[in-house]
Amino acid sequence: MIYLDSTPTFDKKTASGSLEVCDVSYTNVHENWIHRERFLTTDEMIYLRKGELYLRINKTDYTLPSGCLCFLHRFSTLSGWKTSDMPCEFYTVAYHGLLLNLSSEAYIPVQLPGSSIYVDETFKRLATAFSEGDSSPNESNVLFLSLIYEAERYQNGEAQKTPLMEKTIRYIDDNIHRLLSVEEVSEALGYNRDYISRQFFACYGISIKKYIDQKKLAVTKHLLVSSRMSLEQIAQEVGFDDAQQFYKFFRYHEKLSPNQYRRLNA
């Protein structure tokens, strides 16, 4: 169990003063890779975004599944016990502070749901903020604290998926090839827009509109890298009749053009 020092007030700028993010790294490796041995001089959080990670922590072997967020005590010895048999991606955050009262276990896991787009996006922002230097005071710490609160929500059962939320995700995924609005989603499912929006945010920590945008981006990136479809064809595949509108959408979110993304990831 993870405990915060006090009841969360979500005054993150105040609470973030009790910790310091020391380092943020992103690792993307292919199969036949093994984690090198390290001795932890700080507490660490690891988020496995994709694949499986085989870690030996203080002589005990663990298999971290995709979507797992775990906390490691400082002064632990960390290494791999098996080479990976699939590609994997993970973030590592090293930090100092008294934010967590962890049990005596060296490894504290939290399994996040399959649709953890909010967590993915927050880790991406955290890595960018740390590498570029905080654009505002304590930005890295505030983002890190957001992840702590999110982990606590799932561990305490406050973010359980309901049949309605599963239907909402399924409807969006099945209709991602069209232009979707929050109004259309709520009407299709027969619920008030405000009600379904509140339920969605409480469950996934992200707005319906944000989820739709992120899903369209994920499909777009996959098609850019894995197919020879033209930009016009891809635009239509994710619900844009106007290729210029699609171009502006992608550039706004990714800070580069679809063609630039395709060249960089070919």
C-alpha positions in Angstrom: 0.0 0.0 0.0 1.2 3.5 -0.8 0.4 6.3 1.6 0.8 10.0 1.2 2.1 12.0 4.2 -1.4 13.5 4.6 -4.8 13.5 3.0 -4.4 14.8 -0.6 -5.5 18.3 -1.0 -4.4 18.6 -4.6 -2.6 21.8 -3.8 0.3 20.4 -5.8 2.6 23.4 -5.7 2.6 23.3 -1.9 3.0 19.6 -1.6 5.7 19.4 -4.2 8.0 21.3 -1.9 8.5 18.1 0.1 10.3 16.3 -2.7 12.8 16.8 -5.5 12.9 15.0 -8.8 16.6 14.2 -9.4 16.4 12.5 -12.8 14.0 11.3 -15.4 14.9 8.9 -18.2 13.0 7.1 -21.0 14.2 3.7 -22.2 13.1 2.0 -25.4 14.8 -1.4 -26.1 14.3 -4.4 -28.4 14.3 -8.0 -27.4 17.4 -9.8 -26.1 18.1 -6.9 -23.7 18.8 -7.2 -20.0 18.8 -4.6 -17.3 22.3 -3.7 -16.1 23.0 -3.9 -12.3 22.6 -0.7 -10.4 22.8 0.4 -6.7 20.0 2.9 -6.0 21.2 6.0 -4.1 17.7 7.6 -4.4 14.1 6.3 -4.3 12.9 5.4 -7.8 9.6 5.1 -9.6 9.5 2.9 -12.7 6.5 2.9 -15.2 6.5 0.1 -17.7 4.6 1.5 -20.7 5.0 -1.5 -23.0 6.2 -5.1 -22.9 7.6 -7.0 -19.8 10.5 -6.1 -17.6 12.5 -8.8 -15.7 14.0 -7.2 -12.6 16.0 -8.7 -9.7 15.6 -6.5 -6.7 17.7 -7.4 -3.7 18.1 -11.0 -4.9 14.4 -11.5 -5.5 13.1 -11.9 -9.1 10.1 -10.0 -10.4 8.3 -9.7 -13.7 6.7 -6.3 -14.3 3.7 -6.4 -16.7 2.8 -3.6 -19.1 1.0 -0.8 -17.3 2.7 -1.4 -14.0 4.0 1.5 -12.0 6.3 0.5 -9.2 8.3 2.2 -6.4 11.8 1.1 -5.3 13.5 2.0 -2.1 16.9 3.7 -2.2 19.9 1.5 -1.2 18.3 -1.4 -3.2 20.3 -3.4 -5.7 18.6 -3.6 -9.1 19.5 -5.8 -12.0 18.0 -8.0 -14.7 17.4 -11.7 -14.2 16.4 -12.6 -17.7 16.8 -11.2 -21.2 13.7 -9.6 -22.6 11.8 -11.6 -25.3 9.9 -8.6 -26.6 10.5 -4.9 -27.1 9.7 -2.8 -24.0 9.4 0.9 -23.1 9.7 2.3 -19.6 10.2 5.6 -17.7 12.4 5.9 -14.6 12.1 8.7 -12.1 14.7 9.2 -9.4 13.6 11.4 -6.5 14.5 12.6 -3.0 11.9 13.5 -0.3 9.5 12.3 2.3 6.5 12.1 0.1 5.8 8.4 0.6 5.6 6.3 3.7 6.4 3.0 2.1 6.3 -0.4 3.8 9.5 -2.3 4.4 9.1 -4.1 1.1 11.7 -3.1 -1.5 9.1 -3.3 -4.4 5.7 -1.6 -4.3 3.6 -2.3 -7.5 0.5 -0.5 -8.7 -1.2 -2.0 -11.8 -2.8 0.7 -13.9 -5.7 0.0 -16.3 -5.2 -0.6 -20.0 -6.5 2.9 -20.9 -3.9 4.9 -19.0 -3.5 7.7 -21.5 -3.4 10.3 -18.7 -0.4 8.5 -17.2 1.4 8.2 -20.5 0.9 11.9 -21.3 2.1 13.0 -17.8 5.3 10.9 -18.0 6.0 12.4 -21.4 5.5 16.0 -20.0 7.6 15.2 -17.0 10.5 13.9 -19.1 10.3 17.0 -21.3 10.1 19.4 -18.4 13.1 17.8 -16.7 15.3 17.6 -19.8 14.6 21.2 -20.9 14.6 22.7 -17.4 11.4 23.7 -15.6 9.4 26.2 -17.6 7.8 27.2 -14.3 8.8 26.8 -10.6 8.6 23.1 -9.4 7.0 21.9 -12.7 8.8 18.6 -12.6 7.8 18.1 -8.9 4.2 19.0 -9.6 3.9 16.6 -12.5 5.5 13.8 -10.4 3.1 14.4 -7.6 0.2 14.1 -10.1 1.5 10.6 -10.9 1.7 9.8 -7.2 -2.0 10.8 -6.7 -3.0 8.8 -9.7 -1.2 5.7 -8.4 -3.0 6.1 -5.0 -6.4 6.5 -6.8 -6.0 3.2 -8.5 -4.6 1.4 -5.5 -7.4 2.6 -3.3 -10.0 1.5 -5.9 -11.3 5.0 -6.6 -10.7 4.6 -10.4 -12.5 1.3 -11.0 -13.9 0.9 -14.5 -17.7 0.6 -14.8 -19.7 -1.0 -17.7 -20.6 2.5 -18.8 -17.0 3.6 -19.0 -16.1 0.5 -20.9 -18.9 1.2 -23.3 -17.7 4.7 -23.7 -14.1 3.6 -24.5 -15.4 1.0 -26.9 -17.7 3.4 -28.7 -14.8 5.9 -29.2 -12.4 3.3 -30.4 -15.0 1.8 -32.8 -15.7 5.2 -34.3 -12.3 6.8 -34.3 -12.5 6.9 -38.1 -15.1 9.7 -37.8 -15.0 13.2 -36.3 -16.3 12.7 -32.8 -17.6 15.1 -30.2 -18.5 14.7 -26.6 -22.1 15.5 -27.5 -22.2 12.6 -30.0 -20.7 10.1 -27.6 -23.1 11.0 -24.8 -26.1 10.9 -27.1 -25.1 7.6 -28.5 -24.9 6.1 -25.1 -28.0 7.8 -23.8 -26.5 9.8 -21.0 -26.3 13.5 -20.1 -23.1 15.1 -21.4 -22.0 16.5 -18.1 -22.7 13.3 -16.2 -20.7 11.1 -18.6 -17.9 13.6 -18.8 -17.6 13.6 -15.0 -17.7 9.8 -14.8 -15.1 9.5 -17.5 -12.7 11.9 -15.9 -13.1 10.3 -12.5 -12.3 6.9 -14.0 -9.5 7.7 -16.4 -8.1 11.1 -15.2 -8.5 12.5 -18.7 -11.4 14.3 -20.5 -13.3 12.6 -23.3 -12.1 15.1 -25.8 -8.5 14.5 -24.7 -9.0 10.8 -25.1 -10.4 11.2 -28.6 -7.5 13.4 -29.6 -4.9 11.0 -28.1 -6.5 8.0 -29.8 -6.5 9.7 -33.2 -2.9 10.6 -32.7 -2.0 7.0 -31.8 -3.7 5.6 -34.9 -2.1 8.3 -37.1 1.4 7.5 -35.8 0.9 3.8 -36.4 -0.3 4.4 -40.0 2.6 6.8 -40.7 5.2 4.3 -39.6 3.6 1.0 -40.7 2.0 1.9 -44.0 2.6 3.7 -47.3 -0.7 5.5 -47.1 -0.7 9.1 -48.2 -1.5 11.9 -45.7 -4.9 12.4 -47.3 -5.7 8.7 -46.8 -4.5 8.7 -43.2 -6.5 11.9 -42.6 -9.7 10.2 -43.8 -8.9 7.1 -41.7 -9.0 9.2 -38.5 -12.0 11.3 -39.4 -10.6 14.3 -41.2 -12.2 15.2 -44.6 -9.8 18.2 -44.8 -6.1 17.2 -45.1 -5.1 20.7 -44.0 -7.1 20.5 -40.8 -5.5 17.1 -40.2 -2.1 18.6 -40.7 -2.8 21.4 -38.2 -4.2 18.9 -35.7 -1.1 16.7 -35.8 1.4 19.6 -35.8 -0.4 21.3 -32.8 -0.1 18.1 -30.7 3.3 16.8 -31.8 5.2 20.0 -32.7 6.2 18.5 -36.0 4.5 17.7 -39.3 3.2 14.2 -40.2 5.9 13.9 -42.9 8.6 14.8 -40.4 7.3 12.2 -37.9 7.3 9.6 -40.7 10.9 10.3 -41.7 12.1 10.3 -38.1 10.4 6.9 -37.3 10.8 5.1 -40.6 
